[in-house]
């Protein structure tokens, strides 16, 4: 989708649809909505008076102009109560509007910055939110759809124009739109990876996708093979790969925004391209969803695409340990003991707790590379869904300052978070009789125990763990979230990296 800004009068703009907006409780529309209403002979005001248009959040009303405007249709979008209106509302509204207008007869749409002026929002931020929402709301994964797919299922908006009445504000809005498009496209890249069937996205395929992105973006890419991991002593990561015929890969992507020793931040993402649970095999029901157990890796890879484009003055490394977790004659067994890169020994009680086994070596590698802070992101535990549902993702940390920066970055992206405790008493649950630690605890506090397993590998380095297992996939479209892979955490990671660059 081409998102652009144009100076002019919305009521005079030529498009397949003009989108105007209305706050709840407004009886006499003003601004761009008022100008369109006047051109339509007061049609919008009449519908407000009759109660057919109320301006409630999510309300979308289509009107036909019958030649009174250069556009054949006008869509009136409800903004809800003005006191509740914010950039999240703009982003979600933009996504819902694009989705609503997805039909073969609509290719060009012209709109305003969705109430930014009268809503008191920063115009540039609102323009970014409109663009982000449009790109995210327009997303669909159709790669494997056959030629028999109905034409209306393939309808796409080609161009979205934000019409700004004041010519002097166009440049500022264009900057916001450009940033929103970059963030939306990076998120959609992660969605494409996470939605891909596992036979189309093996560990090797995921590494290839990262390499191609790096080549496009000017990011350095290195892929460690099994022998490289063996030389580094990554026995924990390699234990997960033993049951699969697909060779494991460890992807390193480096962006240098200022140069120097080490990295200001390492982004580490779990890359299990299919998770059967290994010998501790999962139930068959819904196992197909385990193609997306590499969403953490997809997020950090995609984040690097946007970081490279935004060019913050910060040095960032992304690390994605990628493998399948399969049963087989060579697979790791419950009760086996493995040695991680930092020398810690792990008794594997449950081979389905594999994400932490690959992440711990990746975190150790980040420390070897000189990372001064680490954020890992993973679909780590089913327990986080029990605790937080699909509303927010869990944040666990050894450093309040870094966690606060992550939470602020997530809030700016419209991604909700919730901090969970890391009390030392939880360490007791990981004590092993035969090794330094075991990979699971008792039934309780599953999300916290998963983070507690990773904590000693971060050591004194500031570290934040994001458990996105409750939000990584959606069963329906809702605001900027599209059905299937949601793309949660990509924009959080980008915002974090940019904020560290000053």
C-alpha positions as CSV (number, residue, x, y, z in Angstrom):
1,X,0.0,0.0,0.0
2,X,1.3,3.4,-1.0
3,X,0.6,5.8,1.9
4,X,1.2,9.5,1.1
5,X,0.4,13.1,2.2
6,X,-1.2,15.7,0.0
7,X,-2.1,19.4,0.6
8,X,-5.6,20.4,-0.1
9,X,-9.3,20.2,0.8
10,X,-10.6,16.7,1.5
11,X,-14.0,17.6,0.1
12,X,-12.4,18.3,-3.3
13,X,-10.1,15.3,-3.4
14,X,-10.6,12.6,-6.0
15,X,-10.7,9.0,-4.6
16,X,-12.8,5.9,-4.5
17,X,-13.7,6.7,-0.9
18,X,-13.3,9.7,1.3
19,X,-13.0,8.8,5.0
20,X,-14.2,11.4,7.6
21,X,-14.6,11.1,11.3
22,X,-16.8,12.1,14.2
23,X,-16.5,12.1,17.9
24,X,-19.4,10.6,20.0
25,X,-21.9,13.3,21.0
26,X,-21.0,15.8,18.3
27,X,-24.2,17.0,16.6
28,X,-22.7,19.5,14.2
29,X,-19.5,18.2,12.5
30,X,-16.8,20.7,11.8
31,X,-13.4,20.7,10.0
32,X,-12.9,18.3,7.1
33,X,-16.0,16.3,8.1
34,X,-18.1,19.5,8.1
35,X,-16.8,20.5,4.7
36,X,-17.8,17.1,3.3
37,X,-21.1,17.3,5.0
38,X,-21.8,20.7,3.5
39,X,-21.0,19.4,0.0
40,X,-23.4,16.5,0.6
41,X,-26.2,19.0,1.5
42,X,-26.1,18.2,5.2
43,X,-26.5,14.4,4.8
44,X,-24.1,13.6,7.6
45,X,-25.8,16.1,10.0
46,X,-29.2,14.6,9.1
47,X,-28.1,11.1,9.9
48,X,-26.7,12.3,13.2
49,X,-30.0,13.9,14.0
50,X,-31.9,10.7,13.2
51,X,-29.5,8.7,15.4
52,X,-28.1,6.6,12.5
53,X,-24.6,8.1,13.1
54,X,-23.5,8.4,16.7
55,X,-19.8,8.6,16.4
56,X,-19.2,5.6,18.7
57,X,-15.8,3.9,18.5
58,X,-15.8,1.3,15.8
59,X,-18.9,2.7,14.0
60,X,-18.5,2.8,10.3
61,X,-21.2,4.3,8.0
62,X,-20.9,4.3,4.2
63,X,-22.7,7.1,2.2
64,X,-23.0,7.4,-1.5
65,X,-22.4,10.9,-2.9
66,X,-24.3,10.6,-6.2
67,X,-22.0,13.0,-8.0
68,X,-21.9,15.7,-5.3
69,X,-18.3,15.1,-4.7
70,X,-15.4,13.8,-6.8
71,X,-15.5,10.6,-4.7
72,X,-18.4,8.3,-5.2
73,X,-18.4,7.2,-1.5
74,X,-17.9,8.7,1.9
75,X,-17.2,6.6,5.0
76,X,-18.0,8.2,8.4
77,X,-15.8,6.7,11.1
78,X,-16.7,6.9,14.7
79,X,-13.9,8.1,17.1
80,X,-15.7,7.4,20.3
81,X,-15.5,9.7,23.3
82,X,-13.0,12.5,22.9
83,X,-11.6,11.9,26.5
84,X,-10.7,8.3,25.5
85,X,-9.1,9.2,22.2
86,X,-5.4,8.6,21.8
87,X,-2.8,7.4,19.3
88,X,-3.8,3.8,20.0
89,X,-7.3,4.6,18.9
90,X,-6.0,6.2,15.7
91,X,-3.9,3.2,14.9
92,X,-6.7,0.7,15.5
93,X,-9.3,2.9,13.6
94,X,-7.0,3.1,10.6
95,X,-6.6,-0.7,10.5
96,X,-10.3,-1.3,10.8
97,X,-11.1,1.2,8.1
98,X,-8.7,-0.3,5.7
99,X,-10.1,-3.8,6.4
100,X,-13.7,-2.5,6.0
101,X,-12.9,-1.0,2.6
102,X,-11.2,-4.1,1.3
103,X,-13.2,-4.8,-1.9
104,X,-12.4,-4.8,-5.6
105,X,-14.0,-1.4,-6.3
106,X,-11.9,0.5,-3.8
107,X,-8.3,1.2,-4.8
108,X,-7.7,4.8,-3.6
109,X,-8.8,6.2,-0.2
110,X,-8.4,9.8,1.0
111,X,-8.7,10.7,4.7
112,X,-7.7,13.1,7.5
113,X,-5.4,12.3,10.4
114,X,-8.5,10.8,12.3
115,X,-9.4,13.6,14.6
116,X,-5.8,14.6,15.6
117,X,-6.5,18.3,15.5
118,X,-9.6,18.5,17.6
119,X,-8.5,15.5,19.7
120,X,-5.4,17.4,20.7
121,X,-2.9,14.7,19.4
122,X,0.5,15.5,17.9
123,X,-0.2,15.6,14.2
124,X,3.0,13.9,13.2
125,X,2.4,11.1,15.7
126,X,-1.2,10.8,14.4
127,X,0.1,10.5,10.8
128,X,2.5,7.8,11.9
129,X,-0.4,5.9,13.7
130,X,-2.6,6.2,10.6
131,X,0.1,4.8,8.3
132,X,1.0,2.1,10.8
133,X,-2.6,1.0,11.2
134,X,-3.2,1.1,7.5
135,X,-0.2,-1.1,6.7
136,X,-1.0,-3.5,9.6
137,X,-4.7,-3.6,8.9
138,X,-4.2,-4.3,5.2
139,X,-2.1,-7.4,5.9
140,X,-3.2,-10.9,4.8
141,X,-1.2,-14.1,4.3
142,X,-2.3,-15.3,0.9
143,X,1.0,-16.9,-0.3
144,X,-0.4,-20.4,-0.4
145,X,-3.9,-19.5,-1.6
146,X,-4.8,-21.2,-4.9
147,X,-6.1,-19.5,-8.1
148,X,-9.6,-20.3,-7.1
149,X,-9.6,-17.7,-4.4
150,X,-12.5,-15.3,-5.0
151,X,-11.7,-11.9,-6.4
152,X,-13.2,-10.0,-3.5
153,X,-10.9,-12.0,-1.2
154,X,-7.9,-10.4,-3.0
155,X,-9.2,-6.8,-3.0
156,X,-6.5,-4.4,-1.8
157,X,-6.3,-0.7,-1.3
158,X,-3.5,0.6,-3.5
159,X,-3.2,4.2,-2.2
160,X,-4.1,5.9,1.0
161,X,-3.7,9.7,1.0
162,X,-3.7,11.9,4.1
163,X,-5.1,15.2,3.0
164,X,-3.8,18.2,5.0
165,X,-5.5,21.6,4.7
166,X,-2.4,23.5,5.8
167,X,0.4,23.1,3.2
168,X,3.1,24.0,5.8
169,X,2.3,20.9,7.8
170,X,2.8,18.5,5.0
171,X,6.5,17.8,5.5
172,X,6.0,16.9,9.2
173,X,3.1,14.6,8.4
174,X,5.2,12.9,5.6
175,X,7.9,12.2,8.2
176,X,5.3,10.5,10.4
177,X,3.9,8.5,7.6
178,X,7.3,7.3,6.5
179,X,8.1,6.1,10.0
180,X,4.7,4.4,10.3
181,X,5.1,2.6,7.0
182,X,8.6,1.3,8.0
183,X,7.3,0.0,11.3
184,X,4.2,-1.6,9.7
185,X,6.2,-3.3,6.9
186,X,8.7,-4.7,9.4
187,X,5.9,-6.1,11.5
188,X,4.3,-7.6,8.4
189,X,7.7,-9.2,7.5
190,X,7.6,-10.9,10.9
191,X,4.0,-12.0,10.3
192,X,5.0,-13.6,7.0
193,X,7.7,-15.6,8.7
194,X,5.5,-16.7,11.6
195,X,2.5,-17.6,9.3
196,X,4.7,-19.7,7.0
197,X,4.1,-23.5,7.2
198,X,7.1,-25.2,8.8
199,X,7.9,-27.2,5.6
200,X,8.3,-23.8,3.9
201,X,10.3,-22.3,6.7
202,X,13.0,-24.7,8.1
203,X,15.8,-23.3,10.2
204,X,17.8,-23.0,7.0
205,X,15.0,-21.1,5.3
206,X,14.7,-18.7,8.3
207,X,18.4,-18.1,8.2
208,X,18.2,-17.4,4.4
209,X,15.4,-14.9,5.0
210,X,17.5,-13.1,7.5
211,X,20.5,-13.1,5.1
212,X,18.3,-11.6,2.3
213,X,16.9,-9.0,4.6
214,X,20.4,-8.0,5.7
215,X,21.6,-7.7,2.2
216,X,18.7,-5.4,1.4
217,X,19.1,-3.3,4.5
218,X,22.8,-3.0,4.8
219,X,23.0,-5.1,8.0
220,X,25.9,-7.5,8.6
221,X,24.8,-11.1,8.8
222,X,26.5,-14.3,10.0
223,X,25.0,-17.7,10.3
224,X,26.7,-20.2,12.6
225,X,26.4,-23.9,11.6
226,X,26.3,-26.9,13.9
227,X,30.1,-27.2,13.9
228,X,30.5,-23.6,14.9
229,X,28.0,-24.1,17.8
230,X,29.9,-27.2,18.8
231,X,33.2,-25.3,19.0
232,X,31.5,-22.7,21.1
233,X,30.2,-25.3,23.5
234,X,26.5,-24.6,22.8
235,X,25.4,-28.0,24.1
236,X,22.1,-26.7,25.4
237,X,21.0,-25.4,22.0
238,X,22.3,-28.4,20.2
239,X,20.4,-30.8,22.5
240,X,17.2,-29.5,21.1
241,X,18.3,-30.0,17.5
242,X,19.3,-33.7,17.9
243,X,16.0,-35.2,16.9
244,X,15.6,-33.3,13.7
245,X,17.0,-34.0,10.2
246,X,17.1,-30.2,9.6
247,X,20.4,-28.7,10.7
248,X,20.3,-26.0,13.3
249,X,21.3,-22.4,12.5
250,X,22.2,-19.5,14.7
251,X,21.7,-16.1,13.0
252,X,23.7,-13.0,14.0
253,X,22.6,-9.6,12.6
254,X,24.7,-6.5,13.5
255,X,23.8,-2.9,13.0
256,X,26.4,-0.2,13.8
257,X,24.8,3.2,14.3
258,X,27.8,4.7,16.1
259,X,30.6,2.1,16.1
260,X,32.8,0.9,18.9
261,X,33.4,-2.1,21.0
262,X,30.5,-4.5,21.8
263,X,26.8,-3.6,21.4
264,X,24.5,-1.2,23.3
265,X,21.7,-3.8,23.1
266,X,21.3,-7.4,22.0
267,X,17.9,-8.6,20.8
268,X,17.6,-12.4,21.2
269,X,14.7,-14.3,19.7
270,X,13.6,-17.9,20.0
271,X,13.6,-19.7,16.6
272,X,11.9,-23.1,17.0
273,X,10.5,-23.5,13.5
274,X,8.4,-26.4,14.6
275,X,7.9,-27.7,18.1
276,X,6.5,-31.2,18.6
277,X,7.7,-31.1,22.2
278,X,10.4,-33.7,21.3
279,X,10.3,-36.9,23.3
280,X,7.9,-35.1,25.7
281,X,5.6,-34.9,22.8
282,X,2.6,-32.5,22.7
283,X,-1.0,-33.5,22.2
284,X,-2.0,-33.7,18.5
285,X,-4.8,-31.1,18.9
286,X,-3.7,-27.7,17.7
287,X,-0.1,-28.8,17.1
288,X,-0.2,-27.1,13.7
289,X,0.1,-23.8,15.6
290,X,3.6,-24.8,16.6
291,X,4.9,-23.6,13.2
292,X,4.9,-20.2,14.9
293,X,7.2,-21.1,17.8
294,X,9.8,-19.1,16.0
295,X,8.0,-15.8,16.4
296,X,10.7,-14.5,18.7
297,X,13.3,-15.0,16.0
298,X,11.0,-13.4,13.4
299,X,10.5,-10.4,15.7
300,X,14.2,-9.7,16.2
301,X,15.0,-10.3,12.5
302,X,12.2,-8.0,11.4
303,X,13.1,-5.4,14.0
304,X,16.6,-5.1,12.5
305,X,15.0,-4.2,9.1
306,X,13.3,-1.2,10.6
307,X,16.3,-0.3,12.8
308,X,18.6,-0.2,9.8
309,X,16.2,2.0,7.9
310,X,15.7,4.5,10.8
311,X,19.5,4.7,11.4
312,X,19.5,5.4,15.2
313,X,22.9,6.2,16.8
314,X,23.1,2.9,18.6
315,X,24.9,-0.4,18.1
316,X,22.5,-3.4,18.0
317,X,23.0,-7.1,17.5
318,X,20.2,-9.6,16.9
319,X,20.7,-13.3,17.6
320,X,18.2,-15.9,16.5
321,X,18.9,-19.6,17.5
322,X,16.9,-21.6,15.0
323,X,16.1,-25.3,15.1
324,X,13.2,-27.8,15.1
325,X,12.3,-29.7,18.2
326,X,11.5,-33.2,17.0
327,X,11.3,-36.8,18.4
328,X,13.5,-39.4,16.9
329,X,16.2,-42.0,17.7
330,X,18.8,-39.3,18.3
331,X,16.6,-36.9,20.2
332,X,17.4,-35.7,23.7
333,X,15.6,-37.7,26.4
334,X,14.1,-36.6,29.7
335,X,16.8,-37.0,32.3
336,X,19.7,-36.2,30.0
337,X,22.3,-33.6,31.2
338,X,23.8,-31.1,28.8
339,X,26.3,-28.3,29.2
340,X,25.6,-24.8,28.1
341,X,28.0,-22.4,26.5
342,X,28.8,-20.7,29.8
343,X,29.6,-24.0,31.5
344,X,26.4,-24.5,33.4
345,X,25.0,-28.0,33.3
346,X,21.3,-28.6,32.8
347,X,19.2,-31.6,33.7
348,X,16.4,-31.8,31.0
349,X,13.3,-32.9,32.8
350,X,10.9,-32.0,29.9
351,X,12.0,-31.7,26.3
352,X,9.0,-29.5,25.6
353,X,10.7,-26.8,27.6
354,X,13.1,-26.3,24.8
355,X,12.9,-22.5,24.2
356,X,14.9,-21.7,27.3
357,X,17.5,-24.3,26.2
358,X,18.2,-22.5,22.9
359,X,17.9,-19.0,24.4
360,X,20.4,-19.6,27.2
361,X,23.2,-20.3,24.8
362,X,22.1,-17.3,22.6
363,X,22.2,-15.1,25.7
364,X,25.7,-16.4,26.5
365,X,26.7,-15.6,22.9
366,X,25.3,-12.1,23.2
367,X,27.5,-11.6,26.3
368,X,30.6,-12.9,24.4
369,X,29.9,-10.4,21.7
370,X,30.0,-7.6,24.3
371,X,26.3,-6.8,24.7
372,X,25.8,-4.2,27.4
373,X,22.1,-5.0,27.7
374,X,20.0,-7.9,26.5
375,X,16.3,-8.3,25.6
376,X,15.0,-11.7,24.7
377,X,11.6,-12.4,23.2
378,X,10.0,-15.8,23.0
379,X,6.8,-17.8,22.8
380,X,8.2,-19.4,25.9
381,X,5.3,-20.7,28.1
382,X,1.7,-21.6,27.9
383,X,1.5,-20.4,31.5
384,X,1.7,-16.8,30.4
385,X,-1.6,-17.2,28.6
386,X,-3.2,-18.5,31.7
387,X,-1.9,-15.6,33.7
388,X,-2.4,-12.7,31.2
389,X,-4.6,-14.1,28.4
390,X,-4.3,-12.5,25.0
391,X,-4.3,-8.9,26.2
392,X,-0.6,-8.3,27.0
393,X,2.7,-10.0,27.2
394,X,4.8,-10.7,30.2
395,X,7.9,-8.7,31.2
396,X,10.5,-10.2,33.6
397,X,13.9,-8.6,34.4
398,X,16.9,-8.3,36.5
399,X,17.1,-4.5,35.9
400,X,14.2,-2.1,36.6
401,X,15.7,0.7,34.5
402,X,16.0,-1.4,31.3
403,X,12.5,-2.9,31.9
404,X,11.0,0.6,32.2
405,X,12.5,1.5,28.8
406,X,11.1,-1.6,27.3
407,X,7.7,-0.8,28.8
408,X,7.8,2.7,27.4
409,X,8.7,1.4,24.0
410,X,5.8,-1.0,24.1
411,X,3.4,1.6,25.2
412,X,4.4,3.8,22.2
413,X,3.7,0.8,19.9
414,X,0.2,0.2,21.4
415,X,1.4,-3.1,22.9
416,X,0.4,-3.8,26.4
417,X,2.8,-5.3,29.0
418,X,2.7,-6.6,32.5
419,X,5.6,-7.0,34.9
420,X,5.9,-10.3,36.7
421,X,8.1,-10.8,39.8
422,X,11.5,-12.4,39.9
423,X,11.8,-13.1,43.7
424,X,14.8,-15.3,44.6
425,X,12.5,-17.8,46.2
426,X,11.6,-19.0,42.7
427,X,15.2,-20.2,42.2
428,X,14.5,-23.1,44.5
429,X,12.1,-24.6,41.8
430,X,15.0,-25.1,39.4
431,X,17.4,-27.0,41.7
432,X,18.6,-30.3,40.4
433,X,20.1,-33.3,42.2
434,X,22.4,-34.2,39.3
435,X,23.2,-30.9,37.6
436,X,23.5,-27.2,38.2
437,X,19.9,-26.7,37.4
438,X,16.9,-28.4,35.7
439,X,14.9,-26.9,32.9
440,X,11.4,-27.0,34.5
441,X,10.0,-26.5,37.9
442,X,6.7,-27.6,39.5
443,X,3.3,-26.8,37.9
444,X,3.1,-23.3,39.5
445,X,4.7,-20.0,38.3
446,X,5.5,-21.5,34.9
447,X,6.3,-18.1,33.2
448,X,8.4,-16.9,36.1
449,X,10.3,-20.2,36.3
450,X,11.1,-19.9,32.5
451,X,12.6,-16.5,33.1
452,X,14.4,-17.7,36.2
453,X,16.1,-20.4,34.1
454,X,17.5,-17.7,31.8
455,X,18.5,-15.2,34.5
456,X,21.9,-16.7,35.4
457,X,22.9,-16.7,31.8
458,X,22.5,-13.0,31.7
459,X,24.4,-12.6,34.9
460,X,25.1,-9.0,35.8
461,X,24.2,-7.7,32.3
462,X,20.9,-5.8,32.4
463,X,18.4,-8.1,30.8
464,X,14.7,-8.2,30.1
465,X,12.7,-11.3,29.0
466,X,9.5,-10.9,27.0
467,X,7.1,-13.9,27.0
468,X,4.8,-13.3,24.0
469,X,3.2,-16.7,23.9
470,X,-0.3,-15.3,24.8
471,X,-0.3,-12.6,22.1
472,X,1.8,-14.0,19.2
473,X,-1.3,-15.4,17.3
474,X,-4.8,-14.0,17.0
475,X,-8.0,-15.9,16.1
476,X,-9.6,-12.9,14.5
477,X,-8.9,-9.4,13.2
478,X,-9.0,-6.7,15.9
479,X,-7.6,-3.2,15.3
480,X,-4.0,-3.3,14.2
481,X,-3.8,-7.0,15.0
482,X,-4.6,-9.3,12.1
483,X,-5.8,-12.9,12.3
484,X,-2.9,-15.3,12.5
485,X,0.6,-14.0,13.4
486,X,0.1,-10.7,15.2
487,X,3.6,-9.2,15.0
488,X,3.6,-8.3,18.6
489,X,7.0,-7.1,20.0
490,X,8.5,-6.0,16.6
491,X,7.7,-2.3,17.0
492,X,8.5,-2.5,20.7
493,X,12.0,-3.6,19.9
494,X,12.4,-1.0,17.2
495,X,11.2,1.8,19.6
496,X,13.6,0.6,22.3
497,X,16.6,0.6,20.0
498,X,15.7,4.1,18.7
499,X,15.2,5.4,22.2
500,X,18.7,4.1,23.2
501,X,20.1,6.1,20.3
502,X,19.1,9.4,21.8
